Amino acid sequence: MRCTARRSRGIHPPFHRLQDYATPSNWQSLSGSDLDLGSGGPVLIPPHYVAGMGKDGDMYLADINNMGGVGNFTQVFAAETQGDAVGKSPVYWQGPVLQYIFALHSNSPTKAFEFTGTNIITTPLGTSSFTQDDRCGGLSLSANGTADGVLWEIGSDSNLRAYDAVNFPKLLWSGSVGTYVKMTCPTIANGKVYVGTAGTLGVWGLTNYLYMQTGVINPVLTWATGSLLEATNLAGPWVTNSAVSPYTMAPTNAQMFYRLSLGSGQ
């Protein structure tokens, strides 16, 4: 981990100057074994910390005001299992009460940890039931400030999962994305979740219908409550599909829309 300063003078190009750094004391053996810390990205944590993970599965926490140089991290602990891929950087979120750090790593389940403001409590708050293989996906989080946090996970099984961030690992929704790409994180913008795959771009959002034209073969729809409606035109007519969750969609040459009826005219 490095902290650099950047400035410009007149028309001269900007340059970077090293301010401080932190690296494991066993960096040579980690690098020689292809377990380098630099394989994962850092995440800044208020008020003045940075955290990151490497292929060894350890979580490293450093104070950006005094990063420590070689072997002097604020905290190091085994957060996940050793593996070949890291799901980008950990994810930090200030929730309604606690501060959360979520970590995803190959050969491991996703975990939630509490950050106290000065250190990470090493006993996980929660652990997902799904374990990534050696080519893991990645994490992102959406929230309304300190409320309504949803942790989004791309799994090595090519599924996108939405978890309740406060009550992790409570699963809110899951569905296939097609053929995932390792270490790919969901991108969240304008109230939608975007996932790039090996051949398509999937977009998920809060609408009252689902439109399928092309995509994965035999996608599976899952829902907690309500009746499934379908139509070949968004204007209707909508008819009830008697299927129950989970429902495997059959191939069709026609466009198809789906929505859930929750009662009371919804």
Buried (B, 14 or more C-beta within 10 A) or exposed (E): BBBEEEEEEEEEEEEEEEEBBBBBEBBEEBBEEEBBBBBBBBBEBEEEBBBBBBBBBBBBBBBBEEBBEEEEBBBBBEBBBBBBBBBBBBBBBBBEEBBBBBBBBBBBBBBBBBBEEEEBEEEBBBBBEBBBBEBBBBBBBBBEEBEEBBBBBBBBBBBBBBBBBBEBBEBBBBBBBBEBBBBBBBBBEEEBBBBBBEEEEBEBEEEEEBEBEEBBEEBBBEBEEEBBBBBEEEEEEBEEBEBEEEBEBEEEEEEBBBBBBEEEEE
